[in-house]
């Protein structure tokens, strides 16, 4: 029986996860860092949750301490479930995705939905309906849910109440025993922590050792670097791995560049420094000098495209990156 189970997992991973484009035929557990358990529904027993497992409607997932799990849905959307969290996959159908979060914290990246499709998250106090977006949902207690939106718009509110649109870089606190509040700008330090979480999630997804990440993440927390810069650096890590660097090599290069240069550079200047270091390392991976130049030129073009897009959208030029609140205010005035 064990042999058949191993073969099944291998088949799922080969045919379910095709390349870096995430063309999947089923919703699967993409990564597990630490410990996690799963049960088919309320009536079944818990069992270990492993990478490559296919997940289904009504499955329940619980993560342990200092652990996280990433689910890849069949349309390329991703759900990151952080430590000590409890999430039920109520419905995974294409037109009506529904998740219930009873404990802990999640981060969700939703591909743009077609007309008529729904993607919702509920907690004991809140319901959140989204389109193509990226957001985080955290249960502070059984009576309070905090929503943070990073991209797109999320309509959220108390269960049975009126929804409020929450825009990028805003947070909304939803309490069961108080009237709904208006969204507010995510505080700068809080946004920085959320972008470090995203950096960590990307590194784990690409195969970086969780033990190594603990050391690198602590280094980022101590440095004067904005959430926007960390977010852009995360995109560079993703691209560098796709261009042939190992996850740990890419993450280490980016982190060390931030640690060394954050007091001197910020914004595009800092990201260009990181890009140069990554490009140099990628060039050394070529079989010949000519091959190395070709590969590194392609990588550099992708890096520069990311940097231009990130800082053009934010209205930030080279030099000092403005606080997140200022960036949001600019967007709101447009």
C-alpha positions as CSV (number, residue, x, y, z in Angstrom):
1,X,0.0,0.0,0.0
2,X,2.8,2.4,0.8
3,X,4.3,1.9,-2.6
4,X,1.0,2.8,-4.3
5,X,0.7,5.9,-2.2
6,X,4.2,7.1,-3.1
7,X,3.5,6.5,-6.8
8,X,0.2,8.5,-6.5
9,X,2.0,11.4,-5.0
10,X,4.7,11.3,-7.7
11,X,2.0,11.3,-10.4
12,X,0.2,14.3,-8.8
13,X,3.4,16.3,-8.6
14,X,4.5,15.5,-12.2
15,X,1.2,16.2,-13.9
16,X,-0.2,18.7,-11.4
17,X,2.8,21.1,-11.1
18,X,4.1,21.7,-14.6
19,X,6.9,24.2,-14.8
20,X,7.1,27.6,-13.2
21,X,3.9,28.7,-14.8
22,X,1.9,26.7,-12.2
23,X,-0.4,25.0,-14.8
24,X,-2.1,22.7,-12.4
25,X,-5.0,20.2,-12.9
26,X,-5.9,19.9,-9.2
27,X,-5.5,22.0,-6.1
28,X,-2.5,20.6,-4.2
29,X,-0.3,21.2,-1.2
30,X,2.7,23.0,-2.8
31,X,4.9,23.3,0.2
32,X,5.0,22.4,3.9
33,X,7.6,24.0,6.2
34,X,7.4,22.5,9.7
35,X,4.4,20.4,10.6
36,X,0.8,20.3,9.3
37,X,-2.0,17.9,9.5
38,X,-5.2,17.4,7.4
39,X,-8.4,15.5,7.7
40,X,-11.0,14.8,4.9
41,X,-13.9,16.3,6.8
42,X,-15.3,16.8,10.4
43,X,-15.9,13.1,10.8
44,X,-12.4,11.7,9.9
45,X,-9.1,11.5,11.8
46,X,-6.1,13.8,11.4
47,X,-3.2,12.6,9.4
48,X,0.1,14.2,8.3
49,X,-0.2,16.7,5.5
50,X,2.6,16.3,2.9
51,X,3.8,18.2,-0.2
52,X,2.1,17.0,-3.3
53,X,-1.2,15.9,-1.7
54,X,-4.3,16.8,-3.6
55,X,-6.8,18.7,-1.5
56,X,-10.6,18.5,-1.9
57,X,-13.8,20.2,-0.8
58,X,-14.4,20.0,3.0
59,X,-10.8,19.1,3.8
60,X,-9.5,20.7,7.1
61,X,-5.9,21.9,7.5
62,X,-4.1,22.6,10.8
63,X,-0.6,24.0,11.0
64,X,1.8,23.5,13.9
65,X,4.0,26.0,15.8
66,X,6.7,27.7,13.6
67,X,5.1,26.1,10.5
68,X,3.5,27.2,7.3
69,X,1.8,25.5,4.4
70,X,1.1,26.7,0.8
71,X,-1.8,25.5,-1.2
72,X,-1.7,26.0,-5.0
73,X,-5.2,26.1,-6.6
74,X,-5.9,24.8,-10.1
75,X,-6.0,28.4,-11.5
76,X,-2.7,29.4,-10.1
77,X,-4.1,31.2,-7.0
78,X,-2.2,30.5,-3.7
79,X,-3.2,30.3,-0.1
80,X,-0.5,30.5,2.5
81,X,-1.5,29.2,5.9
82,X,0.7,30.3,8.8
83,X,1.5,28.7,12.1
84,X,-1.2,27.6,14.6
85,X,-3.9,28.1,12.0
86,X,-7.1,26.2,11.2
87,X,-8.6,26.5,7.8
88,X,-11.5,24.5,6.1
89,X,-11.6,24.3,2.3
90,X,-15.4,24.6,2.1
91,X,-15.7,24.7,-1.7
92,X,-12.9,24.5,-4.3
93,X,-15.1,24.7,-7.4
94,X,-14.0,27.1,-10.1
95,X,-17.0,29.4,-9.8
96,X,-17.4,29.4,-6.0
97,X,-14.2,29.1,-3.9
98,X,-15.0,29.3,-0.2
99,X,-12.6,29.0,2.7
100,X,-13.4,29.1,6.5
101,X,-10.7,30.3,8.8
102,X,-11.3,29.5,12.4
103,X,-7.9,30.3,13.8
104,X,-4.6,31.9,12.9
105,X,-3.3,33.8,9.9
106,X,-3.4,33.4,6.1
107,X,-2.1,35.3,3.0
108,X,-4.0,34.8,-0.2
109,X,-2.9,35.6,-3.8
110,X,-6.0,35.4,-6.1
111,X,-5.7,35.3,-9.9
112,X,-8.2,37.6,-11.7
113,X,-11.6,36.1,-11.6
114,X,-13.9,35.7,-14.6
115,X,-17.4,37.2,-14.6
116,X,-19.6,35.2,-12.2
117,X,-16.8,33.6,-10.3
118,X,-16.5,34.1,-6.5
119,X,-13.6,33.8,-4.1
120,X,-14.5,34.2,-0.4
121,X,-12.9,33.8,3.0
122,X,-15.0,33.7,6.2
123,X,-14.1,33.8,9.9
124,X,-16.4,33.7,12.9
125,X,-16.7,37.5,12.7
126,X,-16.2,38.4,9.1
127,X,-16.7,37.6,5.4
128,X,-14.3,38.8,2.7
129,X,-15.1,38.7,-1.1
130,X,-12.3,39.3,-3.5
131,X,-11.4,39.5,-7.2
132,X,-7.9,39.4,-8.5
133,X,-6.0,40.5,-5.4
134,X,-3.5,39.8,-2.6
135,X,-4.5,40.1,1.0
136,X,-3.9,38.8,4.5
137,X,-6.4,37.6,7.1
138,X,-5.6,37.3,10.7
139,X,-7.8,36.2,13.7
140,X,-6.6,38.2,16.7
141,X,-9.2,36.5,18.8
142,X,-12.5,34.7,18.4
143,X,-14.2,38.1,18.3
144,X,-11.7,40.1,16.1
145,X,-10.5,39.6,12.5
146,X,-8.0,41.9,10.8
147,X,-7.9,42.2,7.0
148,X,-4.8,43.6,5.3
149,X,-5.0,44.3,1.5
150,X,-1.8,44.5,-0.5
151,X,-3.1,44.5,-4.1
152,X,-6.6,44.9,-5.6
153,X,-9.8,45.5,-3.6
154,X,-11.5,43.3,-1.0
155,X,-15.1,43.8,0.0
156,X,-15.3,42.9,3.7
157,X,-17.6,43.3,6.7
158,X,-19.4,41.6,9.6
159,X,-21.4,38.5,8.8
160,X,-24.9,39.7,7.9
161,X,-23.7,43.3,7.8
162,X,-22.8,45.8,5.0
163,X,-19.5,45.3,3.1
164,X,-16.8,48.0,3.0
165,X,-14.3,48.2,0.1
166,X,-10.7,47.9,1.4
167,X,-8.0,49.2,-0.9
168,X,-4.3,48.4,-1.3
169,X,-2.2,49.2,1.8
170,X,-5.2,49.4,4.0
171,X,-6.4,47.3,6.9
172,X,-9.8,46.8,8.4
173,X,-10.5,45.5,11.9
174,X,-13.8,43.6,12.2
175,X,-15.1,42.9,15.7
176,X,-18.2,40.9,16.6
177,X,-19.4,43.2,19.4
178,X,-18.8,46.6,17.8
179,X,-20.0,48.5,14.7
180,X,-18.0,48.2,11.5
181,X,-15.0,50.6,11.4
182,X,-13.6,52.4,8.3
183,X,-10.4,51.1,6.7
184,X,-7.1,52.7,7.7
185,X,-3.6,52.8,6.3
186,X,-1.4,49.9,7.3
187,X,1.2,51.3,9.7
188,X,4.7,51.4,8.2
189,X,6.3,48.9,10.5
190,X,3.4,46.5,10.1
191,X,3.6,46.7,6.3
192,X,7.3,46.0,6.5
193,X,6.6,42.8,8.6
194,X,4.0,41.7,6.1
195,X,6.4,42.1,3.1
196,X,9.1,40.2,5.0
197,X,6.5,37.4,5.5
198,X,5.9,37.5,1.7
199,X,9.7,37.3,1.1
200,X,9.9,34.3,3.5
201,X,6.9,32.6,1.7
202,X,8.5,33.0,-1.7
203,X,11.8,31.6,-0.4
204,X,10.0,28.6,1.1
205,X,8.0,28.0,-2.0
206,X,11.2,28.0,-4.1
207,X,12.9,25.5,-1.8
208,X,14.9,27.5,0.7
209,X,15.7,25.9,4.0
210,X,13.4,27.2,6.8
211,X,16.3,27.1,9.2
212,X,18.4,29.4,7.0
213,X,15.4,31.7,6.5
214,X,15.1,32.4,10.3
215,X,18.5,33.9,10.4
216,X,18.0,36.0,7.2
217,X,14.6,37.2,8.2
218,X,15.9,38.5,11.5
219,X,18.6,40.4,9.6
220,X,15.9,42.2,7.5
221,X,13.9,43.2,10.5
222,X,16.8,45.1,12.0
223,X,17.5,47.2,8.9
224,X,16.0,50.5,7.8
225,X,14.4,49.3,4.6
226,X,10.8,49.9,3.4
227,X,8.1,47.4,2.8
228,X,8.1,48.4,-0.9
229,X,11.8,47.7,-1.3
230,X,11.4,44.3,0.4
231,X,8.4,43.5,-1.9
232,X,10.4,44.4,-5.0
233,X,13.3,42.3,-3.7
234,X,11.0,39.3,-3.3
235,X,10.1,39.6,-7.0
236,X,13.8,39.6,-7.9
237,X,14.3,36.4,-5.8
238,X,11.4,34.7,-7.7
239,X,12.9,35.7,-11.1
240,X,16.5,34.8,-10.1
241,X,15.4,31.2,-9.2
242,X,13.6,30.9,-12.5
243,X,16.8,32.0,-14.2
244,X,18.8,29.2,-12.6
245,X,20.0,30.2,-9.1
246,X,19.1,28.0,-6.2
247,X,16.6,29.4,-3.7
248,X,19.1,29.7,-0.9
249,X,21.7,31.4,-3.1
250,X,19.2,34.0,-4.4
251,X,17.7,34.7,-0.9
252,X,21.2,35.0,0.6
253,X,22.4,37.4,-2.1
254,X,19.3,39.6,-1.7
255,X,19.4,39.6,2.1
256,X,23.1,40.4,2.3
257,X,22.8,43.2,-0.2
258,X,20.0,44.8,1.9
259,X,22.0,44.3,5.1
260,X,25.1,45.9,3.6
261,X,23.5,48.7,1.5
262,X,20.3,49.7,3.3
263,X,22.0,52.4,5.3
264,X,23.5,53.9,2.1
265,X,20.9,53.1,-0.6
266,X,17.1,52.8,-0.9
267,X,14.4,52.5,-3.5
268,X,15.6,51.9,-7.1
269,X,19.3,52.4,-6.1
270,X,19.1,49.6,-3.6
271,X,17.2,47.3,-6.0
272,X,19.7,48.1,-8.9
273,X,22.5,47.0,-6.6
274,X,20.7,43.8,-5.8
275,X,20.0,43.2,-9.5
276,X,23.7,43.7,-10.4
277,X,24.8,41.1,-7.8
278,X,22.2,38.6,-9.0
279,X,23.1,39.1,-12.6
280,X,26.8,38.6,-11.9
281,X,26.1,35.4,-10.1
282,X,23.8,34.1,-12.9
283,X,26.5,34.8,-15.5
284,X,28.9,32.5,-13.6
285,X,26.4,29.7,-14.1
286,X,26.8,29.6,-17.9
287,X,28.7,26.6,-19.4
288,X,30.8,29.1,-21.5
289,X,31.5,32.8,-21.1
290,X,29.3,33.5,-24.1
291,X,26.5,31.4,-22.6
292,X,26.9,33.2,-19.3
293,X,26.6,36.6,-20.9
294,X,23.5,35.6,-22.8
295,X,21.7,34.1,-19.7
296,X,22.7,37.1,-17.5
297,X,21.5,39.6,-20.1
298,X,18.1,38.0,-20.2
299,X,18.0,37.9,-16.4
300,X,19.0,41.6,-16.1
301,X,16.3,42.6,-18.5
302,X,13.7,40.9,-16.4
303,X,15.1,42.4,-13.2
304,X,15.0,45.9,-14.7
305,X,11.4,45.4,-15.9
306,X,10.4,44.5,-12.3
307,X,12.2,47.5,-10.8
308,X,10.7,49.9,-13.3
309,X,7.2,48.6,-12.8
310,X,7.4,48.6,-9.0
311,X,8.8,52.1,-8.7
312,X,6.9,53.7,-11.6
313,X,3.6,52.5,-10.1
314,X,4.5,53.9,-6.7
315,X,5.7,57.2,-8.1
316,X,9.1,56.7,-6.5
317,X,12.4,57.6,-8.2
318,X,15.9,56.5,-7.3
319,X,16.9,57.3,-3.8
320,X,14.7,57.4,-0.7
321,X,11.6,55.3,-0.7
322,X,8.7,57.2,0.8
323,X,6.6,55.7,3.6
324,X,3.8,53.3,2.7
325,X,1.2,55.7,3.9
326,X,2.5,58.4,1.5
327,X,2.4,55.9,-1.4
328,X,-1.2,55.0,-0.6
329,X,-2.2,58.7,-0.3
330,X,-0.8,59.3,-3.8
331,X,-2.9,56.4,-5.2
332,X,-6.0,57.6,-3.4
333,X,-5.6,61.1,-4.9
334,X,-5.3,59.8,-8.5
